[in-house]
């Protein structure tokens, strides 16, 4: 027997979806162009005009090197200027360029603390003329994240909250709920050995921790190239390494 949902409950659900930015048919997405990744995301890509969170795994929770390059790769594949807000003066421009984001596209803002960074990020998202807004931030409350998400929704600009902490103990804050559409964790892995002396393309473990109307999972990928695109390692694509190590799997 089918349970009938009252009109009041149905209207409330629609109202919540509208506030959260879910279920809007016209919302554009940015595909990663890796089918094994895109098929786990609603509409096959990363929703634009929304807030997303990215953090590093392990020691990357402090230095955020892989997570920063992951965010840079996303921003690099969107046309226009990118506002990048930080509290620490250690943004490494050559690293961003290796991920496809050239220095002449980056508007670099150094703020004194998380509160100032969040204020700059919100202003950037409301501006409407930027490709993306990235901000290094440790604390991100539900109230602050909702303001950022609504600002992104109003302008259509993607917001990337790069979660970064002073110590490993503080990284537990990443488990607190926010209004972000997706939550990612990116960890550095050993690169693939080459048949000749040298260093292979960096590899990451990319984990989608949370996605509204999507599926959580993790996958091993090659790091962003100079166009901002991720790559599927040949051994993972062939299934040999995936079968042995289970590098592509749903999170439970």
C-alpha positions in Angstrom: 0.0 0.0 0.0 1.4 3.4 -1.0 1.7 6.0 1.7 0.3 9.4 0.7 2.5 12.4 1.4 0.6 15.4 2.6 0.8 18.6 0.6 2.3 20.4 3.6 5.2 17.9 3.8 5.7 18.1 0.0 5.8 21.9 0.1 8.3 21.8 3.0 10.6 19.4 1.1 10.5 21.7 -1.9 11.3 24.7 0.2 14.3 23.0 1.8 15.6 21.8 -1.6 15.3 25.4 -2.9 17.2 26.8 0.1 20.0 24.1 -0.3 20.2 24.5 -4.1 19.1 20.9 -4.8 16.9 19.8 -7.6 17.2 22.8 -9.8 17.0 21.6 -13.4 19.0 24.5 -14.9 22.0 24.3 -12.6 25.2 23.9 -14.7 27.9 21.4 -13.8 31.7 21.1 -14.5 32.6 17.5 -15.4 35.9 16.1 -14.4 36.1 14.2 -17.7 36.8 11.0 -15.8 33.8 8.8 -16.2 34.6 6.7 -13.1 34.4 10.0 -11.1 31.6 11.9 -12.9 29.1 9.1 -12.8 29.0 9.3 -9.0 28.1 13.0 -9.1 24.5 14.4 -9.8 24.2 15.4 -13.4 27.7 14.0 -14.1 29.8 16.8 -12.7 30.6 19.3 -10.0 27.7 21.7 -9.5 28.5 25.4 -10.3 26.9 28.2 -8.3 27.5 26.1 -5.1 29.9 25.8 -2.2 32.2 22.8 -2.1 34.7 21.7 0.5 38.2 20.2 -0.1 40.7 19.0 2.5 44.0 17.1 2.5 44.3 13.7 4.1 47.1 12.7 6.6 49.8 15.4 6.8 47.9 17.1 3.9 45.4 18.4 6.5 48.1 20.9 7.5 50.0 21.7 4.3 47.0 21.1 1.9 49.3 20.8 -1.1 47.4 18.1 -2.9 44.0 19.6 -1.9 45.2 23.0 -3.2 46.2 21.6 -6.6 42.8 19.7 -6.8 41.0 23.0 -6.2 43.3 24.8 -8.6 42.5 22.2 -11.3 38.8 22.9 -10.9 39.3 26.6 -11.1 41.6 26.3 -14.1 38.9 24.7 -16.2 36.6 27.6 -15.8 37.1 30.9 -17.8 37.9 34.1 -16.0 39.8 35.4 -12.9 40.0 33.4 -9.7 39.9 35.0 -6.2 42.1 33.0 -3.7 41.9 34.1 -0.1 44.4 32.9 2.5 45.5 33.5 6.1 49.0 32.3 5.6 51.4 33.8 3.0 52.4 30.4 1.5 50.4 30.1 -1.6 52.8 28.5 -4.1 52.1 30.0 -7.6 54.3 27.5 -9.5 52.4 24.6 -8.0 49.0 26.2 -9.0 50.4 26.7 -12.5 51.4 23.0 -12.8 47.7 22.3 -12.1 46.7 24.5 -14.9 46.0 27.8 -13.0 48.4 30.5 -14.3 49.4 33.3 -11.9 47.9 36.0 -14.1 44.5 34.6 -13.5 44.8 34.6 -9.7 43.7 37.5 -7.5 45.6 36.8 -4.2 44.1 38.1 -1.0 45.9 37.7 2.4 43.5 38.1 5.3 44.3 38.0 9.0 42.1 35.2 10.2 39.2 32.9 9.3 36.6 35.5 9.9 38.2 37.9 7.4 38.8 35.1 4.9 35.2 34.1 5.0 34.1 37.8 4.5 36.4 38.1 1.5 35.1 34.8 0.1 31.5 35.9 0.5 32.1 39.2 -1.2 33.9 37.5 -4.1 31.0 35.0 -4.6 28.5 37.8 -4.6 30.5 39.8 -7.2 29.4 37.5 -10.0 32.3 38.3 -12.3 34.7 35.6 -11.2 35.4 32.1 -12.4 35.8 30.7 -8.9 36.5 31.8 -5.3 38.9 29.7 -3.2 39.5 30.3 0.5 41.8 28.6 3.0 39.8 28.2 6.2 40.0 26.1 9.3 36.6 26.7 10.9 33.5 26.6 8.8 30.2 26.7 10.7 26.8 25.8 9.3 25.8 29.4 9.4 28.9 30.6 7.6 28.7 27.8 5.0 25.1 28.6 4.3 25.8 32.2 3.7 28.6 31.2 1.3 26.4 28.7 -0.5 23.6 31.2 -0.9 26.1 33.8 -2.2 27.4 31.3 -4.8 23.9 30.3 -5.7 22.9 33.9 -6.3 25.9 34.7 -8.7 26.4 31.3 -10.2 30.1 31.3 -9.1 31.6 28.2 -7.7 33.0 28.4 -4.2 35.8 26.1 -2.9 36.4 26.1 0.8 39.9 24.7 1.2 39.9 23.3 4.7 43.3 23.6 6.4 44.3 23.3 10.0 47.3 24.2 12.2 47.5 20.7 13.8 46.2 17.2 13.1 44.0 17.4 16.2 42.1 20.3 14.7 41.3 18.4 11.6 38.4 16.6 13.4 36.4 19.7 12.6 36.0 18.4 9.0 33.4 16.0 10.4 31.0 18.8 11.4 28.0 19.3 9.1 28.1 22.3 6.7 25.9 23.5 3.8 28.4 22.5 1.1 27.2 20.5 -1.9 30.2 18.2 -1.8 33.0 17.4 0.6 36.3 16.0 -0.8 39.5 14.7 0.8 42.6 14.4 -1.4 45.7 12.5 -0.2 49.1 12.2 -1.9 50.1 8.7 -3.0 53.4 7.3 -4.5 53.8 8.0 -8.2 53.9 5.1 -10.7 57.4 3.8 -11.1 59.0 4.6 -14.5 61.0 2.2 -16.6 63.8 4.8 -16.6 65.2 7.0 -13.8 62.8 9.8 -13.0 59.6 10.7 -11.2 56.3 9.7 -12.6 53.1 11.8 -12.6 51.9 12.4 -9.0 48.9 10.3 -7.8 46.2 11.1 -5.4 43.6 9.2 -3.5 40.5 11.3 -4.1 37.6 10.7 -1.7 34.1 12.1 -2.1 33.1 12.1 1.6 29.7 13.6 1.0 27.5 14.6 -1.9 23.9 15.8 -1.9 21.9 13.5 -4.0 25.1 11.7 -4.9 27.2 8.7 -3.9 30.2 8.7 -1.6 33.2 6.8 -2.9 37.0 7.0 -3.4 39.3 6.5 -6.4 43.0 6.6 -7.2 43.8 9.2 -9.9 46.7 10.9 -11.5 47.1 14.5 -10.3 46.0 17.5 -12.4 48.0 18.1 -15.5 48.8 21.6 -16.9 45.2 21.9 -18.2 43.6 21.2 -14.8 42.5 17.7 -15.8 42.8 14.6 -13.6 43.8 11.3 -15.2 42.8 7.7 -14.6 46.0 5.6 -14.2 46.4 2.9 -16.8 46.6 0.1 -14.3 43.4 1.2 -12.6 41.7 1.6 -15.9 42.7 -1.9 -16.9 41.3 -3.3 -13.7 44.5 -5.0 -12.6 45.4 -2.7 -9.7 41.7 -2.1 -8.9 41.1 -5.8 -8.5 44.2 -6.1 -6.3 43.8 -3.1 -4.1 40.2 -2.1 -4.5 41.1 1.5 -5.3 37.7 2.3 -6.7 35.0 1.5 -4.2 31.9 2.9 -2.5 32.4 4.3 1.0 30.2 2.8 3.6 
